[in-house]
Every structure is written in C-alpha cells, then in structure tokens.
Amino acid sequence: MSRTDRRTFLKNAAGVIPAAAVGARLGDSDRPEEADSAPILDAAILEAVAEIMLPTATLGRAGVEGALADFQRWVDAFQPAAELDHGYLTEQIRYGPPHPGPRWQAQLEALDLEARRRHDMSFAEVALDVRRALIERELRTEEGGGLPDPARADHVALGLLAWFFRTSLANDLCYDARIGRQTCRGIDSLPEEPGRLEADR
C-alpha cells in the first residue's frame, strides 16, 4: 500500500465523523475476559454500520468479518465498572464505564427502525449513501476532541471505529508493515525490520 493509499485509507475511514470527534486521544480501556453468551449486538445491522465506518476496500470481505467478530467478542465479554489500574503514587481506585452493549444495541435498532419507516427497507438493505446520512446525523451530536475510549463512545458507530483504530491490524495498515503492536513477538525479533504487508497479499 503506497503512502497515498494509506492517506486515502485514513481519510475515508474517518470521513463520516464530525471534525469535533476526530483526533488522536485514546482513553483507558478494559481487558475483558471471553464470554460464551449470544452476541449482544445485531450482527446484520452492525455489519451495515461497518460498511460505512471501516475501510472495507482495504480490509476486504474477510477482513471486515474478522474485525466484526473480534469486536463482538470484545463487547460480549466486557466487564462493567471494572477496577482500573490506579495512577502512580496514588491510592485512588478508579472504575471503568458501564456496559455499552445494551445502549449500542438500542442504537442499532433505532437505525434499522428509521430506515424501515423512511424507506420501507431495513438499514442493511438501504443504499450506502442513505446509511451514511443516517449515521452522520447521529454523530453530529458527539462532543470531544478525538476518538474516545471505545467503551465510552456515546454511539455504536463511533465505538466501532475507535475500537478498530486501537487494533494491531489498523496500525499495520497505516504503516503498511507487519508491526504487530500489542502482540508478543519475542525479544529476538527486535533487530528485525517489520515485513511489508504487500508480501502477504
């Protein structure tokens, strides 16, 4: 992926977010354990949101499906009000946010209901530009100067995008290299320069 392609990737991925919601700030996040329950978020509607929010042309069908499966697992296993690491030289205990899943599922249902009332089709069935307009209207109410901690995102579309840009895959795509951020590559690999993603294609 050329430098121009990477720039286009970032521009398109963030294109539906208001300027006030775009930035580089990332907050604390929980590290949930695996859960065995049924998915909280409607898979079909979530995939329709992902087609707007994620760089689908870069990821491809399999990449989008893999990202959504990982996102679903993260949401399903989320631990509400989890105890967070406290700051240096302080004994104050901080706790994470409540579970975002029920609120996000209600938002997915609202998007689907609005699409059905306006266009007599589900959210997944309406054209991409219609979906984009519905999501943009919801994101105009978002406040803040950057991508939030995914778990604290007010809307599921922004939560999905914020979650994706924290992943090792997104980092690799931005640099067109198999960096493997937040993965254990072993100390022996430190002198090695990360390979290009193009070699994997």
N, C-alpha and C positions, 0 to 999 in steps of 0.2 A: 504494500500500500504506500503510495507516494506521499510526500508532505502535503500536497494539495488535497489528496484524498482524505488524509487524516483531518485536515482543516474542515473539509466538507462534512466529514463524519460528525465532528463535534458541533458544527453549525446546525446540521439537520436534526441531530438528536435533541438539541436544546431549543429548537425553533419555536415550539409551541408554548414556551414558558415566558411569562412576562419578564421584562428586564429586572424588575424588583426581586424576582425569585431566582435569578441566575447568579452564580458566584462559585467560590471555592470553599466556603466554610462548611465543615462537616463536624457534627457533634458526637457525643458519646453514643455507643450502641451496645445492646446486649448481645450475648453469645448464647442463643437458646439451644436447648438440647433437642434431639429428634423427637417427633411426635408421631403417633400411629393413627390419629383420628382422621376423619374425612376432611378434605380441603375446606377451609373456611370461605375462600373466595371463589366465585363462579368462574370456572376455567374459560368458558367461551367468551364471556364479556371481558375478562381480564386479557385474553389474547387479542381481542379487538382494540383494547386500550394500548396494548404493547405495540401494535402495528403503527400507532401514531407516535408513541413516546420513545421507542427503542430504535436503533439504527438497523432496521430489518434488512436493508440491502447489503449491509456489511456482514451481519450475522448469518443470514440465510435462514431457511425454514428450520433446520435442525438446531441452529444456534439460538433462535428465539424460543423454541420449545424447551431447550435445555435451561435457558435463563429463567423462563417462567416456572419450570419445575422446581428449580432451586429457590426462587422467590416464594413459591407456595410453601415449600418446606420450612423456610425461614419464618413465614407468617404463622403457620400452623404450630410451630414449636416455640413461639415467642413466649417468654416468661414475663407477665405483667408485674410492674412495681418491683423489679429485681434489684437487689442491692448492688450498687456500683462501687468500683474502686474509689477510695477516698483520696483526696489530694495530698500532696507532700506536706508533712508537718501539720496535719490537721486530723482531728478525730471525728469530724463531722461526717455522718453517714448519709449518702445520697442514694436515691432510689430512681429507677427508670420509669418511663411513662406507662400508662395503662395499655392494654392490648389494643392495637389499631385495627385488628381484623374485623370485628363487628361493624365499626364505623365505615371502614373501607367497603365492606360488602354492601352496606346500605347505599353507598355512593354508586357502586356498580349497578345496583338495582334501579337507582334513580336515573342513571344514564339510559338504561335499557327502556325504562318506562317512558321517558321523554321521547326517545326515538320512536317508540310504538305509537305514541299519541300524535306526534308531529308528522310521521312518515308511514305509519302502518307497517313498520318493519322493526325487527329487533336492532339493537345497537350494533351487533355483529354483521347485520345484513346491509345497513345503510352505507353509502359511499364514504370513502376516506375523508373527503373534504367536509362532509356533514359531521362525521365523528370528530374531526379536528376542531370544528367550530364549537361543538358542544363542550369539548374538553377545555378549549381556550377560555370560554366564558366562565367555567368553574375556577380555572387557575388565576383569573384576574383578581380574585379576592385574596390570593395568597400574599402574605407580607413577609418581609425579611430581605436580607441582602445576599443570600446564597442558597445553595441546596441544603436542606435541613438534614438532621439525623433522620434516616428513613422512618424510624419508628415514631417520630414526632411530626411527620408530614401530615398536614391537615387533609390533603386529598390523595386518594389512592394512586392517581396518575403521577403525581409528584413523588410519592413514596416509592413507586416502582423505579422511576428514573434515578432518584437519589440512591436507592439500593444498588442499581446496576452500575453506576459510576464508582461505587466503592469496591467493585469486584476486581479480582485479578485479571479476568478476561478483558474488561473495559480498559484497564491500564495497559495491557499488552497491545490492544488495538490502537490505542493512542500513540504508542511508540513503535508500532509495527515490529515488536520483538517479544520473544518468549521469556519475559522477565520473571513471571511467577510471583508477583507481590503477595505477601502474606502466606506464602507456601514455603515449606521447609525443603530447600534444595541441597542442603548439606554444605558444610564449610569448605569441602574440597572443590566446590563449584565456583567459589568466589573469584578466582583469577580468570574464569571463562567469560567471554562476552556473550550475552544472550543471543540466541539464534533469531533470524528473521522469520516472521510469520509466513512470509511468502513461500518459504521452503515447505510449509505444511499444507499448502494449497495444491 
